[in-house]
Amino acid sequence: MNASIELRHIFEYFNQRNKCIQYSLKLLSEIDDLVAHFSDNELIGRLTSNKTTRIIPIREYLIFYEIHQGYIQIISFWDNRLIIN
């Protein structure tokens, strides 16, 4: 699953649960601000064990991203509240 689909699922969940889009809009604004900050300091996230992917937390989520020549690619939006049995 790619990051845009994961983020869409997060928004759909909260839109349905809350019966409004306010939380999703606020989260999207925070993500936009964080991504804009990447352009100032793309190394802001912690390097993961694979040495190419970086990770940064925002609320209950982890954003995984990679730095490529000329752009930053968001790989995944991980919900930290997920419990794996």
C-alpha positions in Angstrom: 0.0 0.0 0.0 1.4 3.4 -0.8 1.4 6.5 1.4 -1.4 8.3 -0.3 -3.7 5.4 0.1 -2.7 4.9 3.8 -3.4 8.6 4.4 -6.7 8.5 2.6 -7.8 5.5 4.8 -6.8 7.5 7.9 -8.9 10.4 6.8 -11.9 8.2 5.9 -11.8 6.5 9.2 -11.9 9.8 11.2 -14.4 11.4 8.9 -16.7 8.4 9.4 -16.0 8.1 13.2 -16.4 11.8 13.9 -19.1 12.5 11.3 -17.2 15.5 10.2 -13.9 16.4 8.4 -12.5 18.8 11.0 -9.9 16.4 12.5 -8.8 15.3 9.0 -8.3 18.9 7.9 -6.3 19.7 11.1 -4.1 16.6 10.6 -3.6 17.4 6.9 -2.5 21.0 7.8 0.0 19.6 10.3 1.3 17.2 7.7 1.6 20.0 5.2 3.5 22.1 7.7 5.9 19.2 8.4 6.5 18.5 4.8 7.2 22.2 4.2 9.7 22.0 7.0 11.4 19.0 5.1 12.5 21.5 2.4 14.4 23.5 5.1 16.0 20.4 6.7 15.5 17.1 4.9 17.6 15.2 7.4 15.2 16.1 10.3 13.9 12.5 10.6 15.7 9.6 12.3 17.5 7.3 9.9 16.1 3.7 10.0 18.0 0.5 9.9 18.0 0.3 6.1 20.0 3.5 5.9 17.9 5.1 3.2 14.6 5.7 4.9 14.0 8.3 7.5 11.2 8.4 10.1 9.5 11.3 11.9 6.5 11.2 14.3 3.5 13.4 14.0 0.7 12.8 16.5 0.0 9.1 16.6 1.6 8.5 13.3 5.1 7.8 11.9 5.9 9.3 8.5 8.5 7.2 6.6 10.3 9.1 3.8 13.3 8.9 1.6 15.5 11.6 0.2 16.1 11.4 -3.6 18.0 13.8 -5.8 15.7 16.8 -6.2 12.7 15.5 -4.1 11.5 13.8 -1.0 9.3 10.8 -1.3 6.9 9.9 1.5 6.9 6.1 1.7 4.3 5.4 4.4 2.0 6.9 7.1 2.1 4.4 9.9 -0.6 4.5 12.6 1.2 3.8 16.0 -2.1 2.7 17.5 -2.3 -0.4 15.4 -1.9 -3.5 17.5 -0.4 -6.6 15.8 -1.2 -9.9 17.4 
